[in-house]
Amino acid sequence: MKKFLAVYISKESTMNDWENLSETERNTREEKGIAAWHQWVEKNKKLILDVGAPLGPTLKMNAKGVSKTKNELTAYTVVQAESHEAAAKLFLNHPHFMIFPGDSIEIVECLKIPGME
């Protein structure tokens, strides 16, 4: 099986919409979303290599040093599947964008580094 990194994307405008919900509505959707996320994990546990985690603030490192930066990455998960398409299908109707304020999930194949197998 191949390994894939799923990166959860949430645009700033979508997150602002979430923050503008009433506290009651946000809490209700959060409870529903967490329960749905747990169901998704249980359903796919044989294919999940790392359930992942939400992502916090970002620092960028380059030749000039370290600096603060922003991006749309909000969480990650690592899965295994026979193909890229099969990996992507694991995320159909995922709570990230069905309940939570997520915009998309990008699935990237983790390629092997030559000589490091």
N, CA, C and O atoms as a GROMACS GRO file, in nm:
protein
  468
    1MET      N    1   0.083  -0.118   0.000
    1MET     CA    2   0.000   0.000   0.000
    1MET      C    3   0.088   0.125   0.000
    1MET      O    4   0.200   0.124   0.050
    2LYS      N    5   0.034   0.231  -0.057
    2LYS     CA    6   0.103   0.359  -0.061
    2LYS      C    7   0.058   0.444   0.058
    2LYS      O    8  -0.047   0.422   0.118
    3LYS      N    9   0.142   0.541   0.091
    3LYS     CA   10   0.113   0.630   0.204
    3LYS      C   11   0.076   0.769   0.149
    3LYS      O   12   0.136   0.817   0.053
    4PHE      N   13  -0.024   0.832   0.214
    4PHE     CA   14  -0.072   0.963   0.170
    4PHE      C   15  -0.089   1.057   0.289
    4PHE      O   16  -0.134   1.017   0.396
    5LEU      N   17  -0.052   1.182   0.266
    5LEU     CA   18  -0.072   1.288   0.364
    5LEU      C   19  -0.197   1.365   0.322
    5LEU      O   20  -0.205   1.416   0.210
    6ALA      N   21  -0.292   1.375   0.412
    6ALA     CA   22  -0.412   1.455   0.388
    6ALA      C   23  -0.397   1.583   0.469
    6ALA      O   24  -0.379   1.580   0.591
    7VAL      N   25  -0.405   1.696   0.400
    7VAL     CA   26  -0.391   1.826   0.464
    7VAL      C   27  -0.525   1.897   0.455
    7VAL      O   28  -0.580   1.916   0.347
    8TYR      N   29  -0.576   1.936   0.570
    8TYR     CA   30  -0.706   2.002   0.579
    8TYR      C   31  -0.687   2.152   0.560
    8TYR      O   32  -0.602   2.214   0.625
    9ILE      N   33  -0.768   2.210   0.472
    9ILE     CA   34  -0.756   2.351   0.435
    9ILE      C   35  -0.880   2.427   0.482
    9ILE      O   36  -0.993   2.382   0.462
   10SER      N   37  -0.858   2.543   0.543
   10SER     CA   38  -0.967   2.633   0.582
   10SER      C   39  -0.926   2.776   0.549
   10SER      O   40  -0.827   2.826   0.602
   11LYS      N   41  -1.001   2.840   0.461
   11LYS     CA   42  -0.972   2.978   0.424
   11LYS      C   43  -1.007   3.072   0.538
   11LYS      O   44  -1.094   3.043   0.620
   12GLU      N   45  -0.938   3.183   0.543
   12GLU     CA   46  -0.961   3.281   0.649
   12GLU      C   47  -1.107   3.328   0.650
   12GLU      O   48  -1.166   3.345   0.757
   13SER      N   49  -1.165   3.349   0.532
   13SER     CA   50  -1.304   3.395   0.526
   13SER      C   51  -1.399   3.291   0.584
   13SER      O   52  -1.498   3.327   0.650
   14THR      N   53  -1.371   3.164   0.561
   14THR     CA   54  -1.454   3.058   0.616
   14THR      C   55  -1.442   3.054   0.768
   14THR      O   56  -1.541   3.036   0.839
   15MET      N   57  -1.321   3.071   0.818
   15MET     CA   58  -1.300   3.073   0.962
   15MET      C   59  -1.369   3.195   1.025
   15MET      O   60  -1.422   3.186   1.136
   16ASN      N   61  -1.368   3.308   0.955
   16ASN     CA   62  -1.438   3.426   1.005
   16ASN      C   63  -1.588   3.400   1.015
   16ASN      O   64  -1.652   3.441   1.112
   17ASP      N   65  -1.644   3.332   0.914
   17ASP     CA   66  -1.786   3.297   0.917
   17ASP      C   67  -1.817   3.211   1.039
   17ASP      O   68  -1.920   3.230   1.105
   18TRP      N   69  -1.728   3.115   1.069
   18TRP     CA   70  -1.743   3.028   1.186
   18TRP      C   71  -1.744   3.111   1.314
   18TRP      O   72  -1.828   3.091   1.402
   19GLU      N   73  -1.650   3.204   1.323
   19GLU     CA   74  -1.641   3.289   1.443
   19GLU      C   75  -1.763   3.378   1.459
   19GLU      O   76  -1.797   3.418   1.571
   20ASN      N   77  -1.830   3.411   1.350
   20ASN     CA   78  -1.948   3.497   1.355
   20ASN      C   79  -2.077   3.422   1.390
   20ASN      O   80  -2.181   3.484   1.410
   21LEU      N   81  -2.070   3.289   1.398
   21LEU     CA   82  -2.186   3.212   1.443
   21LEU      C   83  -2.210   3.241   1.591
   21LEU      O   84  -2.118   3.280   1.663
   22SER      N   85  -2.331   3.223   1.634
   22SER     CA   86  -2.357   3.239   1.777
   22SER      C   87  -2.279   3.130   1.853
   22SER      O   88  -2.247   3.026   1.797
   23GLU      N   89  -2.251   3.156   1.978
   23GLU     CA   90  -2.178   3.058   2.059
   23GLU      C   91  -2.255   2.926   2.066
   23GLU      O   92  -2.195   2.819   2.061
   24THR      N   93  -2.386   2.935   2.077
   24THR     CA   94  -2.470   2.815   2.083
   24THR      C   95  -2.458   2.735   1.954
   24THR      O   96  -2.441   2.613   1.958
   25GLU      N   97  -2.468   2.803   1.841
   25GLU     CA   98  -2.458   2.735   1.710
   25GLU      C   99  -2.320   2.673   1.692
   25GLU      O  100  -2.309   2.559   1.647
   26ARG      N  101  -2.215   2.747   1.726
   26ARG     CA  102  -2.078   2.694   1.715
   26ARG      C  103  -2.060   2.571   1.801
   26ARG      O  104  -2.005   2.470   1.756
   27ASN      N  105  -2.108   2.577   1.927
   27ASN     CA  106  -2.094   2.464   2.018
   27ASN      C  107  -2.171   2.342   1.968
   27ASN      O  108  -2.122   2.229   1.975
   28THR      N  109  -2.290   2.365   1.917
   28THR     CA  110  -2.371   2.254   1.863
   28THR      C  111  -2.301   2.190   1.744
   28THR      O  112  -2.291   2.067   1.736
   29ARG      N  113  -2.252   2.273   1.652
   29ARG     CA  114  -2.184   2.218   1.534
   29ARG      C  115  -2.052   2.151   1.573
   29ARG      O  116  -2.014   2.051   1.513
   30GLU      N  117  -1.983   2.206   1.673
   30GLU     CA  118  -1.858   2.146   1.718
   30GLU      C  119  -1.883   2.007   1.777
   30GLU      O  120  -1.809   1.913   1.746
   31GLU      N  121  -1.984   1.994   1.861
   31GLU     CA  122  -2.018   1.863   1.919
   31GLU      C  123  -2.053   1.762   1.810
   31GLU      O  124  -2.005   1.648   1.811
   32LYS      N  125  -2.136   1.805   1.716
   32LYS     CA  126  -2.175   1.719   1.604
   32LYS      C  127  -2.053   1.682   1.520
   32LYS      O  128  -2.038   1.568   1.478
   33GLY      N  129  -1.966   1.780   1.495
   33GLY     CA  130  -1.847   1.757   1.414
   33GLY      C  131  -1.748   1.661   1.479
   33GLY      O  132  -1.691   1.575   1.412
   34ILE      N  133  -1.727   1.677   1.608
   34ILE     CA  134  -1.634   1.588   1.680
   34ILE      C  135  -1.687   1.445   1.679
   34ILE      O  136  -1.611   1.351   1.658
   35ALA      N  137  -1.816   1.429   1.701
   35ALA     CA  138  -1.876   1.294   1.697
   35ALA      C  139  -1.861   1.234   1.557
   35ALA      O  140  -1.827   1.116   1.543
   36ALA      N  141  -1.886   1.314   1.454
   36ALA     CA  142  -1.873   1.264   1.316
   36ALA      C  143  -1.727   1.231   1.283
   36ALA      O  144  -1.700   1.134   1.211
   37TRP      N  145  -1.634   1.310   1.335
   37TRP     CA  146  -1.492   1.285   1.312
   37TRP      C  147  -1.452   1.151   1.375
   37TRP      O  148  -1.381   1.072   1.314
   38HIS      N  149  -1.498   1.128   1.497
   38HIS     CA  150  -1.469   1.001   1.564
   38HIS      C  151  -1.528   0.884   1.485
   38HIS      O  152  -1.464   0.779   1.474
   39GLN      N  153  -1.647   0.901   1.430
   39GLN     CA  154  -1.709   0.796   1.347
   39GLN      C  155  -1.625   0.771   1.222
   39GLN      O  156  -1.605   0.656   1.182
   40TRP      N  157  -1.575   0.878   1.160
   40TRP     CA  158  -1.491   0.864   1.040
   40TRP      C  159  -1.364   0.788   1.075
   40TRP      O  160  -1.322   0.699   1.000
   41VAL      N  161  -1.301   0.821   1.187
   41VAL     CA  162  -1.179   0.752   1.229
   41VAL      C  163  -1.208   0.604   1.253
   41VAL      O  164  -1.133   0.518   1.207
   42GLU      N  165  -1.315   0.574   1.324
   42GLU     CA  166  -1.351   0.435   1.352
   42GLU      C  167  -1.375   0.357   1.222
   42GLU      O  168  -1.328   0.244   1.207
   43LYS      N  169  -1.446   0.417   1.130
   43LYS     CA  170  -1.478   0.353   1.001
   43LYS      C  171  -1.351   0.324   0.920
   43LYS      O  172  -1.345   0.224   0.849
   44ASN      N  173  -1.250   0.411   0.931
   44ASN     CA  174  -1.130   0.400   0.847
   44ASN      C  175  -1.004   0.362   0.924
   44ASN      O  176  -0.893   0.376   0.872
   45LYS      N  177  -1.019   0.315   1.049
   45LYS     CA  178  -0.903   0.294   1.135
   45LYS      C  179  -0.798   0.198   1.077
   45LYS      O  180  -0.680   0.211   1.109
   46LYS      N  181  -0.839   0.104   0.995
   46LYS     CA  182  -0.742   0.011   0.936
   46LYS      C  183  -0.653   0.078   0.832
   46LYS      O  184  -0.546   0.027   0.799
   47LEU      N  185  -0.696   0.192   0.781
   47LEU     CA  186  -0.621   0.262   0.677
   47LEU      C  187  -0.552   0.388   0.730
   47LEU      O  188  -0.476   0.451   0.657
   48ILE      N  189  -0.578   0.424   0.854
   48ILE     CA  190  -0.519   0.544   0.912
   48ILE      C  191  -0.387   0.507   0.980
   48ILE      O  192  -0.384   0.426   1.073
   49LEU      N  193  -0.278   0.567   0.933
   49LEU     CA  194  -0.147   0.544   0.992
   49LEU      C  195  -0.119   0.642   1.106
   49LEU      O  196  -0.053   0.608   1.204
   50ASP      N  197  -0.170   0.764   1.091
   50ASP     CA  198  -0.155   0.868   1.194
   50ASP      C  199  -0.281   0.952   1.186
   50ASP      O  200  -0.304   1.020   1.086
   51VAL      N  201  -0.364   0.949   1.290
   51VAL     CA  202  -0.490   1.024   1.289
   51VAL      C  203  -0.463   1.173   1.275
   51VAL      O  204  -0.551   1.248   1.234
   52GLY      N  205  -0.343   1.216   1.310
   52GLY     CA  206  -0.305   1.356   1.293
   52GLY      C  207  -0.349   1.443   1.407
   52GLY      O  208  -0.370   1.397   1.519
   53ALA      N  209  -0.363   1.573   1.375
   53ALA     CA  210  -0.396   1.671   1.478
   53ALA      C  211  -0.430   1.804   1.412
   53ALA      O  212  -0.394   1.828   1.297
   54PRO      N  213  -0.498   1.890   1.487
   54PRO     CA  214  -0.514   2.028   1.439
   54PRO      C  215  -0.376   2.095   1.438
   54PRO      O  216  -0.287   2.057   1.513
   55LEU      N  217  -0.360   2.194   1.351
   55LEU     CA  218  -0.233   2.264   1.339
   55LEU      C  219  -0.244   2.405   1.396
   55LEU      O  220  -0.346   2.473   1.378
   56GLY      N  221  -0.140   2.447   1.464
   56GLY     CA  222  -0.138   2.580   1.526
   56GLY      C  223  -0.065   2.682   1.440
   56GLY      O  224  -0.052   2.664   1.319
   57PRO      N  225  -0.018   2.789   1.504
   57PRO     CA  226   0.054   2.895   1.433
   57PRO      C  227   0.175   2.841   1.356
   57PRO      O  228   0.234   2.740   1.393
   58THR      N  229   0.210   2.913   1.249
   58THR     CA  230   0.316   2.868   1.159
   58THR      C  231   0.436   2.961   1.162
   58THR      O  232   0.422   3.083   1.166
   59LEU      N  233   0.555   2.902   1.162
   59LEU     CA  234   0.679   2.975   1.142
   59LEU      C  235   0.739   2.927   1.011
   59LEU      O  236   0.729   2.810   0.976
   60LYS      N  237   0.802   3.020   0.938
   60LYS     CA  238   0.867   2.987   0.811
   60LYS      C  239   1.016   2.996   0.830
   60LYS      O  240   1.066   3.092   0.888
   61MET      N  241   1.089   2.895   0.781
   61MET     CA  242   1.235   2.894   0.790
   61MET      C  243   1.291   2.898   0.650
   61MET      O  244   1.251   2.820   0.564
   62ASN      N  245   1.384   2.989   0.626
   62ASN     CA  246   1.456   2.992   0.499
   62ASN      C  247   1.598   3.041   0.525
   62ASN      O  248   1.639   3.053   0.641
   63ALA      N  249   1.673   3.069   0.420
   63ALA     CA  250   1.813   3.109   0.435
   63ALA      C  251   1.828   3.238   0.515
   63ALA      O  252   1.935   3.264   0.572
   64LYS      N  253   1.723   3.320   0.521
   64LYS     CA  254   1.729   3.446   0.596
   64LYS      C  255   1.694   3.428   0.743
   64LYS      O  256   1.710   3.521   0.822
   65GLY      N  257   1.646   3.309   0.781
   65GLY     CA  258   1.611   3.284   0.920
   65GLY      C  259   1.466   3.244   0.937
   65GLY      O  260   1.403   3.190   0.846
   66VAL      N  261   1.415   3.271   1.056
   66VAL     CA  262   1.280   3.231   1.093
   66VAL      C  263   1.189   3.355   1.093
   66VAL      O  264   1.227   3.462   1.140
   67SER      N  265   1.068   3.336   1.040
   67SER     CA  266   0.971   3.446   1.043
   67SER      C  267   0.831   3.388   1.060
   67SER      O  268   0.806   3.272   1.030
   68LYS      N  269   0.740   3.472   1.110
   68LYS     CA  270   0.601   3.431   1.122
   68LYS      C  271   0.538   3.435   0.984
   68LYS      O  272   0.576   3.516   0.899
   69THR      N  273   0.441   3.347   0.961
   69THR     CA  274   0.368   3.345   0.836
   69THR      C  275   0.229   3.290   0.860
   69THR      O  276   0.202   3.237   0.967
   70LYS      N  277   0.142   3.302   0.764
   70LYS     CA  278   0.007   3.248   0.773
   70LYS      C  279  -0.016   3.158   0.652
   70LYS      O  280   0.037   3.182   0.544
   71ASN      N  281  -0.096   3.056   0.673
   71ASN     CA  282  -0.140   2.971   0.563
   71ASN      C  283  -0.279   2.919   0.596
   71ASN      O  284  -0.338   2.956   0.698
   72GLU      N  285  -0.331   2.836   0.509
   72GLU     CA  286  -0.467   2.785   0.527
   72GLU      C  287  -0.469   2.641   0.580
   72GLU      O  288  -0.574   2.577   0.580
   73LEU      N  289  -0.354   2.591   0.627
   73LEU     CA  290  -0.346   2.455   0.680
   73LEU      C  291  -0.407   2.451   0.819
   73LEU      O  292  -0.370   2.531   0.905
   74THR      N  293  -0.501   2.357   0.842
   74THR     CA  294  -0.565   2.352   0.973
   74THR      C  295  -0.549   2.219   1.045
   74THR      O  296  -0.567   2.213   1.167
   75ALA      N  297  -0.515   2.113   0.973
   75ALA     CA  298  -0.497   1.982   1.036
   75ALA      C  299  -0.434   1.888   0.933
   75ALA      O  300  -0.418   1.923   0.816
   76TYR      N  301  -0.398   1.767   0.980
   76TYR     CA  302  -0.344   1.666   0.889
   76TYR      C  303  -0.383   1.527   0.937
   76TYR      O  304  -0.416   1.508   1.054
   77THR      N  305  -0.378   1.432   0.846
   77THR     CA  306  -0.396   1.289   0.874
   77THR      C  307  -0.309   1.214   0.775
   77THR      O  308  -0.291   1.259   0.662
   78VAL      N  309  -0.254   1.100   0.815
   78VAL     CA  310  -0.178   1.015   0.725
   78VAL      C  311  -0.253   0.883   0.709
   78VAL      O  312  -0.287   0.818   0.807
   79VAL      N  313  -0.279   0.846   0.583
   79VAL     CA  314  -0.352   0.722   0.554
   79VAL      C  315  -0.272   0.637   0.457
   79VAL      O  316  -0.175   0.682   0.396
   80GLN      N  317  -0.316   0.513   0.444
   80GLN     CA  318  -0.259   0.424   0.342
   80GLN      C  319  -0.373   0.378   0.252
   80GLN      O  320  -0.486   0.360   0.297
   81ALA      N  321  -0.340   0.358   0.125
   81ALA     CA  322  -0.440   0.313   0.029
   81ALA      C  323  -0.368   0.253  -0.092
   81ALA      O  324  -0.248   0.272  -0.110
   82GLU      N  325  -0.443   0.180  -0.172
   82GLU     CA  326  -0.387   0.118  -0.292
   82GLU      C  327  -0.353   0.220  -0.400
   82GLU      O  328  -0.262   0.199  -0.479
   83SER      N  329  -0.428   0.332  -0.403
   83SER     CA  330  -0.405   0.432  -0.506
   83SER      C  331  -0.438   0.571  -0.451
   83SER      O  332  -0.498   0.586  -0.345
   84HIS      N  333  -0.396   0.671  -0.527
   84HIS     CA  334  -0.424   0.810  -0.491
   84HIS      C  335  -0.575   0.833  -0.486
   84HIS      O  336  -0.626   0.898  -0.395
   85GLU      N  337  -0.646   0.780  -0.586
   85GLU     CA  338  -0.791   0.796  -0.592
   85GLU      C  339  -0.860   0.728  -0.473
   85GLU      O  340  -0.954   0.783  -0.416
   86ALA      N  341  -0.812   0.609  -0.437
   86ALA     CA  342  -0.869   0.538  -0.322
   86ALA      C  343  -0.846   0.618  -0.194
   86ALA      O  344  -0.934   0.624  -0.108
   87ALA      N  345  -0.730   0.678  -0.181
   87ALA     CA  346  -0.701   0.761  -0.064
   87ALA      C  347  -0.795   0.881  -0.060
   87ALA      O  348  -0.849   0.914   0.046
   88ALA      N  349  -0.814   0.946  -0.174
   88ALA     CA  350  -0.903   1.062  -0.179
   88ALA      C  351  -1.046   1.025  -0.142
   88ALA      O  352  -1.114   1.101  -0.073
   89LYS      N  353  -1.092   0.910  -0.187
   89LYS     CA  354  -1.229   0.867  -0.160
   89LYS      C  355  -1.255   0.843  -0.012
   89LYS      O  356  -1.370   0.846   0.032
   90LEU      N  357  -1.150   0.819   0.067
   90LEU     CA  358  -1.167   0.803   0.211
   90LEU      C  359  -1.226   0.929   0.274
   90LEU      O  360  -1.288   0.924   0.380
   91PHE      N  361  -1.206   1.043   0.208
   91PHE     CA  362  -1.245   1.172   0.265
   91PHE      C  363  -1.376   1.227   0.208
   91PHE      O  364  -1.412   1.342   0.235
   92LEU      N  365  -1.447   1.145   0.130
   92LEU     CA  366  -1.577   1.188   0.080
   92LEU      C  367  -1.669   1.220   0.198
   92LEU      O  368  -1.678   1.142   0.292
   93ASN      N  369  -1.735   1.331   0.193
   93ASN     CA  370  -1.830   1.373   0.299
   93ASN      C  371  -1.766   1.381   0.438
   93ASN      O  372  -1.832   1.357   0.538
   94HIS      N  373  -1.639   1.413   0.443
   94HIS     CA  374  -1.568   1.423   0.570
   94HIS      C  375  -1.622   1.540   0.652
   94HIS      O  376  -1.658   1.644   0.596
   95PRO      N  377  -1.628   1.525   0.785
   95PRO     CA  378  -1.680   1.633   0.870
   95PRO      C  379  -1.603   1.764   0.859
   95PRO      O  380  -1.656   1.870   0.893
   96HIS      N  381  -1.478   1.760   0.812
   96HIS     CA  382  -1.398   1.883   0.798
   96HIS      C  383  -1.473   1.988   0.716
   96HIS      O  384  -1.472   2.106   0.750
   97PHE      N  385  -1.536   1.946   0.608
   97PHE     CA  386  -1.608   2.043   0.525
   97PHE      C  387  -1.759   2.021   0.521
   97PHE      O  388  -1.830   2.098   0.458
   98MET      N  389  -1.807   1.916   0.587
   98MET     CA  390  -1.951   1.894   0.593
   98MET      C  391  -2.013   1.958   0.719
   98MET      O  392  -2.130   1.996   0.718
   99ILE      N  393  -1.934   1.970   0.827
   99ILE     CA  394  -1.985   2.026   0.952
   99ILE      C  395  -1.898   2.142   1.000
   99ILE      O  396  -1.948   2.250   1.033
  100PHE      N  397  -1.768   2.119   1.002
  100PHE     CA  398  -1.674   2.223   1.046
  100PHE      C  399  -1.653   2.325   0.934
  100PHE      O  400  -1.700   2.304   0.822
  101PRO      N  401  -1.584   2.435   0.963
  101PRO     CA  402  -1.566   2.539   0.862
  101PRO      C  403  -1.447   2.511   0.770
  101PRO      O  404  -1.368   2.602   0.742
  102GLY      N  405  -1.434   2.391   0.723
  102GLY     CA  406  -1.324   2.358   0.633
  102GLY      C  407  -1.365   2.374   0.489
  102GLY      O  408  -1.481   2.353   0.453
  103ASP      N  409  -1.270   2.409   0.405
  103ASP     CA  410  -1.297   2.429   0.263
  103ASP      C  411  -1.265   2.306   0.180
  103ASP      O  412  -1.338   2.273   0.086
  104SER      N  413  -1.157   2.237   0.215
  104SER     CA  414  -1.116   2.122   0.134
  104SER      C  415  -1.014   2.038   0.210
  104SER      O  416  -0.966   2.076   0.317
  105ILE      N  417  -0.984   1.924   0.151
  105ILE     CA  418  -0.876   1.838   0.202
  105ILE      C  419  -0.791   1.802   0.082
  105ILE      O  420  -0.842   1.751  -0.018
  106GLU      N  421  -0.662   1.828   0.091
  106GLU     CA  422  -0.571   1.794  -0.018
  106GLU      C  423  -0.497   1.666   0.020
  106GLU      O  424  -0.442   1.655   0.130
  107ILE      N  425  -0.497   1.570  -0.072
  107ILE     CA  426  -0.435   1.441  -0.047
  107ILE      C  427  -0.312   1.430  -0.136
  107ILE      O  428  -0.320   1.440  -0.258
  108VAL      N  429  -0.197   1.408  -0.072
  108VAL     CA  430  -0.069   1.406  -0.140
  108VAL      C  431  -0.001   1.273  -0.114
  108VAL      O  432   0.007   1.230   0.001
  109GLU      N  433   0.048   1.207  -0.219
  109GLU     CA  434   0.121   1.082  -0.199
  109GLU      C  435   0.257   1.110  -0.136
  109GLU      O  436   0.327   1.203  -0.176
  110CYS      N  437   0.293   1.030  -0.036
  110CYS     CA  438   0.425   1.039   0.027
  110CYS      C  439   0.518   0.947  -0.048
  110CYS      O  440   0.510   0.824  -0.035
  111LEU      N  441   0.606   1.005  -0.128
  111LEU     CA  442   0.697   0.926  -0.212
  111LEU      C  443   0.818   0.882  -0.129
  111LEU      O  444   0.857   0.947  -0.032
  112LYS      N  445   0.874   0.772  -0.168
  112LYS     CA  446   0.993   0.721  -0.099
  112LYS      C  447   1.116   0.799  -0.144
  112LYS      O  448   1.128   0.837  -0.260
  113ILE      N  449   1.207   0.822  -0.050
  113ILE     CA  450   1.333   0.888  -0.082
  113ILE      C  451   1.429   0.781  -0.130
  113ILE      O  452   1.454   0.685  -0.058
  114PRO      N  453   1.484   0.796  -0.252
  114PRO     CA  454   1.578   0.695  -0.303
  114PRO      C  455   1.692   0.668  -0.205
  114PRO      O  456   1.754   0.761  -0.153
  115GLY      N  457   1.717   0.543  -0.181
  115GLY     CA  458   1.825   0.504  -0.091
  115GLY      C  459   1.787   0.508   0.057
  115GLY      O  460   1.870   0.479   0.142
  116MET      N  461   1.662   0.544   0.088
  116MET     CA  462   1.620   0.556   0.227
  116MET      C  463   1.511   0.454   0.261
  116MET      O  464   1.453   0.460   0.370
  117GLU      N  465   1.483   0.360   0.172
  117GLU     CA  466   1.374   0.266   0.196
  117GLU      C  467   1.404   0.178   0.312
  117GLU      O  468   1.323   0.092   0.346
   0.00000   0.00000   0.00000
